[in-house]
Amino acid sequence: MGSPDTDALIEMRGITKRYAGVTALDEVDFVVAPGEAVCLAGENGSGKSTLIKVLSGVEQPTEGTIRIGGERMTGLTPRRAAAAGVLVIFQDFSLFPNLTVAENIAFVSELAEHRQFFNRRAARETARRVLERIGVDIPLDARVEHLPVAHKQLVAICRALACEARLIIMDEPTTALTEREVRRLLGIIRLLKDEGVAVVFVSHKLAEVLEVSEKVVVLRNGRKVAEGPAEDFDAASLTRHMTGRDVARASPGAFGGTAETLLKVEALNKPGSFSNVSFEMRRGEVLGITGLLGSGRTSLAKALFGLVAPDSGRITLDGQNVPLGDPVAAARARIGYVPEDRLTEGLFLTQSILRNVAVGRLDSHERRGFLDMKALIGEAGDWLTRLKVKTPSLSAPVTSLSGGNQQRVALARWLARAPKMLILNGPSVGVDVGSKAEIHDIIRDLGAQGLGVIVISDDLPELLATCHRILVMRGGEMVEEIEGGSITETELAHKMAS
C-alpha cells in the first residue's frame, strides 16, 4: 500500500467493507490534509455513509488501513476516533434538547476528562470560549430545544471544537438552512480551515459545498470513481460521475395555452403564519411557492390541504368551495398532499410498499364487504411501475427503500386516487441527484397530463427546473410573482432574502 503520507491528517488506504457477501466499499482510498475541506459526493447507496462510519469507528473495515495524524489505527472505536480529533455532526445534530447551550457544548469534553461531577462553571467558560472563537453569540443558558435549526448546528460545531476536533464531518449541513444561514455557516468553516481544522461534507446540495471545498471525492457503487480539485468540477460533471450518466436540466418556461382556472385562493389569513394570500392556478400548471424558513410557505401548503385552519379566506377547486381546515374534505375534493417529512408524516415505514400505496384506495376495491386483493395489488403495482420504484418485492417494508424511492411511493399513493391538484412540500429533500432529476421529470409529466401541481421548496434549481411560475413569500405575504425561465438562481435567491 506504499509508505504513509506524512502530510495527511486522515489517510485511509484500500478500505473494503463487506456485509454478508455485499460489498459496500471496494478498495477506497481517502486522504484529508489539515485545514482541507473535502466534498464527499455520491448517490444514496454509493458507500458515503459506510466510509464515514469506518472513519469514525462505528464500523470496522473488512480490509484496509486507517491512519490519523500519522498513527495507524487498529480496532478503531467511536471513542478512540473522537480522542484522535475525528468528530461527526449528523443531520439531527445529536444534541440534548433539555440541556442548555453551555451544557451541550461542554458535555463530551467534561466526560472525556473523567470528572466525578459536572462542573457548570467550567462548562460555561468552555462554551463561552468556543463560541467566541467562531464569532457567534448564543445565550449560554438557553435550552437547545428552543433554538432555531441554524443555532443548533452551531452548537454542534462548538461541541466538536470543545473536544479539540481536528476533522469535523458534516452530514447534509445545509439541508434545513436558509440562504443567509448557509452563507454564515460557510464563513465559519473558512475560519476553521484557517485554524487547521479539516472538514468533510456529505451533501446533496453540491453548489454550496463546492464553494468552500478544495477537493472532491466521488463514490459510486462502493468504489471511488473520481477525485480532484473542486475547481475541476461543476454540477453537471459531478452528477455525471455520481450517476454514470448525463442528467439534463430543463426549464419548462412560462405556462402556455389557455387552460381554465383550476385553483383559486382568495384572501387567506392565519395570524402569525400568513396574511392576505391570494393567487390562481390553471389546469396543467406547475406552480412554485418559495421563501426562506419562516416565510409562511409550509403553513400555506398545509392550509391548502386543510391541515392548518385559516381564520378567514376562501379556496375553490374547479369552481367548488373547499372547506377550510378539513383535510378529509380536501382529499374528497381531490387535493393531494405529500409532506416534506415523509418519514414521520408521509409514510407508514414499517408497513409494506403495497400497503402504503393501497391505503387510500381500499374503499374503491371493496366488494360486498371483502377487499379485491388482486385488483388492489394490480393497481398499486401499476403505479409503482409507472413511477419506476426500484424494489424486489411489494411486500418489502418502506424502510428498505432509498429516499428517492420512498418519495415515489408517497407520490404513488396520491396518484392512485386520481387527484386534480397535488401539493408537493419539498419533493426532493434528502434525495440523491439521480433520483432528484427523475422526480423532476415526474413533476413535469404530471403537469403535462393536466394535473395542477404546487411545489413548495427553497431548492432554487428545483423550482427553476419544474415550475411554470414561482410565487415568493416573505413575512407571511406573497411579495413577488415570477414567470418560469425569466430569472436566474442568483436573482431568485436575492428576491427571497430582500
Secondary structure, DSSP 8 states (H G I E B T S, - for coil): --S--TT-SEEEEEEEEEETTEEEEEEEEEEE-TT-EEEEE--TTSSHHHHHHHHTTSS--SEEEEEETTEEESS--HHHHHHTTEEEE-TTTT--TTSBHHHHHHHHHHHHTT-SS--HHHHHHHHHHHHHHTT----TTSBGGGS-HHHHHHHHHHHHHHTT-SEEEEESTTTT--HHHHHHHHHHHHHHHHTT-EEEEE-S-HHHHHHH-SEEEEEETTEEEEEEEGGG--HHHHHHHHHSS--------S--S---EEEEEEEEEETTTEEEEEEEEETT-EEEEE-STTSSHHHHHHHHTTSS--SEEEEEETTEE--TT-HHHHHHTTEEEE-S-IIIII--TTSBHHHHHHTTSGGGGEETTEE-HHHHHHHHHHHHHHTT---S-TTSBGGGS-HHHHHHHHHHHHHTT--SEEEEESTTTT--HHHHHHHHHHHHHHHHTT-EEEEE---HHHHHHH-SEEEEEETTEEEEEEETTS--HHHHHHHHH-
